[in-house]
Structure formats: structure tokens, C-alpha cells
């Protein structure tokens, strides 16, 4: 596999990437690979459309949700999914019209586990 090297990265950018990697539970190398993979596999028409109005490139890629604006810090506000809470609640009421009864309570499961030691 080829190796890539980036020289003279500003310290602020390097620190921001380290923090991003930590937030995503990755090494710096893993985070950089994820960023490069996203950029390399992005479709050209999505890249052109997602950079409008200051939106970061890749924010509108399939499966990532829809960018609906920017927050106070300039980060994208992403809406994921397409159902409202009311729709989800109605579906669950249709699937489970009555509450589940007769099952063990969580406190009883924990107590039994603790007492078995």
C-alpha cells in the first residue's frame, strides 16, 4: 500500500484532529484514514452540492442525514431519519397495544444476580 505524508501541519489543526480521533474512539491514524476514505469515496455531485452555504464537504452523503443548518459554533445541524416522534409512537402502539406484563422486574434480576455470588 502507498504511504502518504503531510508536512507542516499547523499545531492547532493537529490538536483538533487528535481531539476528533479521541471523540470517535480512534487512533489519529484511524481518524485520518476515515477522513480520507470519506473524501475518496464521495460522489462528485454530492461534493459540489454539500459545500454550498458553508456546509462541510460530505455532510450530505447518503446515510449521514440531512444538513438543515449550522449551530452557534458553525458546526452542521444534521437531521437523521425521516419519521416524526408521533409516527414512531403510533407504530409502537400498533405493535404493542398492551404493556408487557408478567416478566421479571429489573430490580429482581439484579438482586438475584447479586445474591448468587
Order of alpha helices (4+ residues) and beta strands (2+ residues): alpha-alpha-alpha-beta-beta-alpha-alpha
